[in-house]
Amino acid sequence: MAKSEQQKQRKLAKKKSKDRQNRKLVAQRQQQMSSLAGQMTAAASGTIEGCYIAKACYDGTGIGTVSIIRRLPSGQRAYGLFLVDAFCLGCKDALGKMCSANQVSDILEDLRRKDPIEPIEPGVARAYVEAAIEYARSLGFAPHPDYRKVSPIWGDIEALPLTDKFRFGRDGQPAYIAGPYDDHARQTMIINTLTKTVGEGNFEFMLASSTHSLQEFSEADLDDLVFDQDDDDDAIDGSVVQRIDRGVHDE
């Protein structure tokens, strides 16, 4: 074979190898973007466009949202939301999606109608969510399963120190607020766990009043946000909870 022909064959083989690698990378990216965890991981390199926290997270209510938006080179936005119970359960839910700028505006507007939100330093937001999770773990509760899928959106954001306005527990002890979708079995499980980890009489159990106006994130609300939710968790205004018992409550 002439030298020039050998060079052509080598160039052709090199091109084919490069094409195979490119197709493999494209397939890997497509596979990654087919899952929520993959989407949030890919979004972690995007520019932070906004980060918000509900006032309920530090005004004594105890249950509120933390959200972060990243802008991707494609123009899409990655949106992550964490429903945080600072009194007891930590991260009650975690939701994420890829959306447009207009969709993000609609989501934030909907959140504002349910519970006032304000901008927050991303590092403080991450620190708050993770501190709430660690507090809940100390009580025997793991974060919602979807937290693992959505949390990659934090990326390389460094958690910053929290100020005293962010506190966990209520009056120095855990406080479980049973929402309208928490059936007796779930209430019993949580109360038994608290009894085991902190002891009878060392926590509060409160029941959300059905006779008052609740600010709740119901399944229908989250459907409006084009999210997929496994559980019906609620954001509850602290002014509408009724004290039922301190410690174990058995019917």
N, C-alpha and C positions, 0 to 999 in steps of 0.2 A: 504494500500500500504506500503510495507517495506520501511524503511528509505533509504536504498541504491537505491531503485527505484525512490524515490522522488528526491534524489540528481541527478540521471541521467536525470530526466525530467527537473529539473531546469537548469542543464548545457546545455541540448539540446535547451531549450527555450532561454537561454542567447546567445547561438551560432547563432540561427536563427535571433534573434534581431540584433546581430552584423553584420550578413550577409546582412540583410535588410538595415542597416545604410550604409554599404560599397557600396551596389548597388546604393543607393540613392546619395551618394557622387560622384560615378563614373558618374551617369546620370547628375548630376549638373555640373560636370567639362566638360562633353561632350557638354552640352547645352551652357555653357559659351564660349567654344572654337569655337562654330559655328557662333559667331558674331565677328565683328571687335573690338567692344568695349570690349567684353569679352577676346579676345586674348591679347589686349593691357593691360588690367587690370591684367591678369595672368602674363604677361611679366614684369610687374613693379618690381617684386622681383628678376628678373634676373640680372646677373652681367653686368655692363656697359662695353661694348667692344670698343666703339668709339662714338665720338660726333663731328660733323663737321658743319662749317658755310661757306657760299659762301662769297667771298670778296665783292661781289656786295651789301651785306647787310650794308657795312660801307664805301665803296669807292666813294659814291656819286651817284651810280646807283639807289639805293633805293629798288630794288626788287631782292630777292635771296632766297636761300634755307637754312634751318637748319635741320639737320638730327641726329638721335640717334639710336644706335644699342645696343641691350641687348642680352646676351647669356643665354639661358635657360639650366637647368640641362639635358634636353634631347639631347642637342647639337644643337638644332634649334636656329635660331636668330630671334629676333623680330626687325623689322625695321620701324621707324617712320620718316616721312618727312613733313616739314611745309614750304609752299611757302609764304614768308612774303613780304608785300608791306609796307615799313617803311614810304613812302611818304603820304599814304592816307588810304588804305583799310585794313591794318593789316594782318591777316592770310587769304590769298586768297584761299588757298587750304590746305588740310591735307590728307596725304596718309599713309597707314600702311599695313604691311603684315608679315606673318611668312615665313621664308626662310632659306636656307642653307648658310654656310659660303661662298661658291663659288658664290652663287647668290648675296650676299651682296657685294662681291668684284666687281662683274660685274656692280652692280648698282652704286657704288661709282666711278668706272672708267667712266661710262657714264656721271655722274654728272660733273666730272672733265673736260670732253671734252666740256661741254656746258658752264660751269662757274667755274673758279678756286675755290676750297674749301680747307679749312685748319682746323686742329683740334681746338676745343674750349672746355673750361671747361664746363661740363654739367650744372652747376648752372648758368653760364653766358648765355648759350644758352637758358635755360628756361626763365630767366629774360628778355632776348631780345624779345622772341616770345610773352610773356605775356605783356610786355610793349607796343609792337606794337599793340596788340589787344586792350589794354586800350586806346591808342591814337586814334585808329579807332573808338572805342565806343564813345569817346568824340566828334567825328565828325558825329555820327549817323549810324555807320556801325558795324554790328555784324560779328564775324568770320565765316568762311565757316562752314556749318553744320557738316561736318565730323571732325572738330577740336574736338568736344565733344567726338567722338569715339576714336580718336587717342591719345588725351592728357593724358589718364591714364598711358601711357608708361613712363611719367616723374616720376611716383611713389613718393618716398620720397625725390627726389632731391630738395634741398633748393635753391631757387632763390638767386643769388648773386648780389651785386651792379654792375651797368653798368658804364663803363668809358665814357668819353666825345666823344669817336669815334663813339658811337652808338647814332645817332640822328634821330628824327622823324619829318616828314615834309621836305620841301625843301626851303631853305633860309627863315626859320622862319614861313612858312605857308604851309597848305596842298597843295599837287600837285597830281592831278589825271592823270595817264597815261592810256589812252584808248588803249587797245591792239587790234590787228586785228580781234579778235573774239568778241569784245564788240560792239554789234549792237547799232543803234540809240536809241532804247528804254532803254537799259542799261545805255548808256552815259547820257541820259536825267535824269534818275532816280538818278544817282550819283551826277550829277551837281545840281539838284533840292535839294537834301539832303544837299550838301555843302552850297548852297545858304541859306538854312534855318538855319543851325547850325553856320556857321561862317560869313555869309553875302556876298553879291555880291561884287566882287573885292578883296576879301580876300583869294582867292585860285587860283591856276593855273590849267589850263586844257591843257594837251599835248596829241598829237596823235603820236603813233608809226609809223614811216615812212615805207611804204611798198617797198620803193625803196632802202632801205639799208638792210644790213645783220642783222637779228634779232636772238638773242639767245633765243629761246622760248621753253617752255615745252608744246608741242602740245599734242593732244590726242594720236597721233601715238607714240610719244616719251614715254609717260607714259604707253602705252600698252606694249612697249618693256621692261619696268621695271616690267611688270606683275602687274600693279596697276589698280585700278578701279577708274575712274574719272567722276565726274558729269558735271564739267564745263571745258571749254577750257581756262585756264589761262596761262599767259605767263610770263617768266622771260625776262626782256628787258634790253639790254645794254643802259645805260644812254647816250652814245655818239650818239645814232641813233634816239633819239626822236626829233620831231620838235615842237617848240613852236607854238601853234595855237591861243590861246587867254588867257586872264587873267580874271577869273570870269566866268560868264554865257556865254555859246556858243550856240546859236540857229541857226539852218539852215532854 
